[in-house]
Amino acid sequence: MTTQTVSPPDTIRFLEEVSAATAGVSRLEMCIQCGTCGGSCPSSSDMDHTPRMLFAMIRAGMREEALRSNTPWICVSCYHCTVRCPQGVHIADVMYTLKGMAIRAKLYQDSTAPDFSKTFVDMVEEYGRSYEFGLATRHYLKHFPLRLPSMTPMGLGMLSKKRMDISPRRIEGIEQLTAILSRAKELEAA
């Protein structure tokens, strides 16, 4: 008698894929659909799906719908949901995973958030820190050029109070950060 290997249905595969791609242990499979996450979220009113609904979509194998959701992009990573989750699901970490998956699959509704994220990461890789003036300028020039003039008074105020630098500064020991980030990319690719 031969043993036949049966692959799990798409519903289980997508849940496993998201769980495996999430840093640490996501505990996503432990979600009991209680809704505490959405009730705790300061941004839930702007989400097209609450985190609970999004996790139900993941369980149902609704890959494209889940990755097209604006929910991960609206998440402000305050971790309020994670702290209050009775099952210890690492909700904010799962949101980071879904953002990455949506970017790789090019399944997002609007390029504003992915572009902002990419610019931010590029600046951290280059300088070791965020460069707010450059980040805001690039972001608004690309996505909201007509809003840029109205931002000028705030920008000038931040510059005059030394809350923002006009030119970027690299951190000391950038080589160490570069090595850490390179190793992280290697591990992610593996």
C-alpha positions in Angstrom: 0.0 0.0 0.0 1.4 3.4 -1.0 1.0 6.4 1.1 -0.2 9.4 -0.7 0.8 12.9 0.5 -2.1 15.2 0.5 -1.3 18.9 0.4 -3.4 21.1 2.7 -6.1 23.1 1.1 -5.4 26.7 0.1 -7.1 28.0 3.2 -4.6 26.3 5.5 -1.7 27.1 3.2 -2.3 30.9 3.3 -2.7 30.9 7.1 0.5 28.9 7.4 2.3 31.1 5.0 1.4 34.3 6.9 2.3 32.7 10.2 5.6 31.4 8.9 6.5 34.8 7.4 5.8 36.7 10.6 8.8 37.4 12.8 8.8 35.3 16.0 5.7 33.3 16.7 2.5 35.0 15.3 0.0 32.8 17.2 -2.4 33.7 14.3 -4.0 30.3 14.4 -5.0 31.0 18.0 -7.4 33.8 17.0 -10.9 33.1 18.5 -12.6 36.0 16.6 -13.5 37.8 19.8 -13.1 41.3 18.2 -11.0 42.7 21.0 -8.4 43.9 18.5 -10.8 46.0 16.5 -12.4 47.4 19.6 -8.9 48.4 20.9 -7.7 49.9 17.6 -7.6 53.7 17.4 -7.6 53.4 13.6 -10.3 50.8 13.0 -12.9 53.2 11.7 -10.6 53.9 8.7 -10.0 50.2 8.0 -12.0 48.4 5.3 -11.8 45.2 7.5 -11.2 44.9 11.2 -8.2 42.8 12.2 -10.6 40.1 13.2 -12.3 40.1 9.8 -8.9 40.1 8.1 -7.8 37.1 10.1 -11.0 35.3 9.1 -10.2 36.1 5.5 -6.7 34.6 5.9 -8.2 31.5 7.5 -10.7 31.2 4.6 -7.8 31.4 2.1 -8.9 34.7 0.7 -5.3 35.7 -0.3 -6.0 38.4 -2.8 -8.8 40.0 -0.8 -6.6 40.0 2.3 -3.6 41.4 0.6 -5.7 44.2 -1.1 -7.1 45.3 2.2 -6.2 48.7 3.5 -6.2 47.4 7.1 -2.4 46.6 7.4 -1.6 50.1 5.9 -4.0 51.8 8.4 -2.4 50.0 11.3 -0.3 52.5 13.3 1.7 49.8 15.1 0.6 51.0 18.6 0.4 47.4 19.7 -2.7 48.2 21.7 -4.5 45.2 20.0 -1.6 42.9 20.7 -1.5 43.8 24.4 -5.2 43.3 24.8 -5.5 40.1 22.7 -6.7 37.3 25.1 -5.0 34.7 22.9 -1.6 36.5 22.6 -1.8 36.9 18.8 0.9 39.2 17.6 -1.5 41.3 15.6 0.7 44.2 14.7 3.5 41.9 13.6 1.1 40.1 11.3 0.1 43.5 9.8 3.8 44.1 9.0 3.9 40.7 7.3 0.8 41.4 5.3 2.2 44.7 4.1 5.4 43.0 2.9 3.3 40.3 1.1 1.1 42.9 -0.5 4.1 44.8 -1.8 5.8 41.7 -3.2 2.5 40.6 -4.9 1.7 44.2 -5.9 -1.7 43.8 -4.4 -2.4 47.1 -2.7 -5.1 49.6 -3.5 -3.0 52.7 -3.5 0.8 53.1 -3.8 1.0 55.9 -1.3 1.7 53.8 1.8 4.1 51.3 0.1 6.0 54.2 -1.5 6.3 55.9 1.9 7.5 52.7 3.5 10.1 52.1 0.8 11.4 55.6 1.0 11.6 55.4 4.8 13.5 52.0 4.7 15.8 53.4 2.0 16.7 56.3 4.2 17.3 54.2 7.3 19.5 51.9 5.2 21.4 54.9 3.9 21.7 57.1 7.0 20.9 54.7 9.9 17.9 56.9 10.9 14.9 58.6 9.4 15.6 61.8 7.5 12.2 63.6 8.0 12.8 66.6 5.7 13.8 64.3 2.8 11.0 61.8 3.6 8.3 64.4 3.7 9.6 66.3 0.6 9.8 63.1 -1.5 6.5 61.8 -0.3 4.5 65.0 -0.9 6.2 65.8 -4.2 5.2 62.3 -5.5 1.7 61.9 -4.0 0.4 65.3 -2.9 2.3 68.0 -4.7 -0.5 70.5 -4.3 -0.4 70.1 -0.5 3.3 70.9 -0.2 2.9 74.7 -0.1 0.5 74.5 2.8 3.1 72.4 4.7 5.8 75.1 4.4 4.9 77.0 7.6 5.1 73.8 9.7 8.3 72.8 8.0 9.9 76.2 8.6 8.8 76.1 12.2 10.3 72.6 12.8 13.6 73.8 11.1 13.7 76.9 13.2 13.1 75.0 16.4 15.8 72.4 15.4 13.2 69.7 15.4 14.2 68.7 11.9 17.5 69.0 9.9 17.6 70.2 6.4 20.4 67.8 5.5 20.7 64.1 6.5 23.2 62.9 9.0 24.6 59.4 9.1 24.7 57.6 12.5 28.1 56.5 13.9 28.8 52.9 13.1 26.7 52.7 10.0 28.8 49.8 8.9 27.5 47.7 11.8 23.9 48.6 10.9 24.6 47.7 7.3 26.0 44.3 8.3 22.9 43.6 10.5 20.5 44.6 7.8 22.4 42.5 5.2 22.3 39.5 7.5 18.5 40.0 8.1 17.9 40.1 4.3 19.9 36.9 3.9 17.8 35.2 6.6 14.6 36.5 5.1 15.6 35.1 1.7 16.4 31.7 3.1 
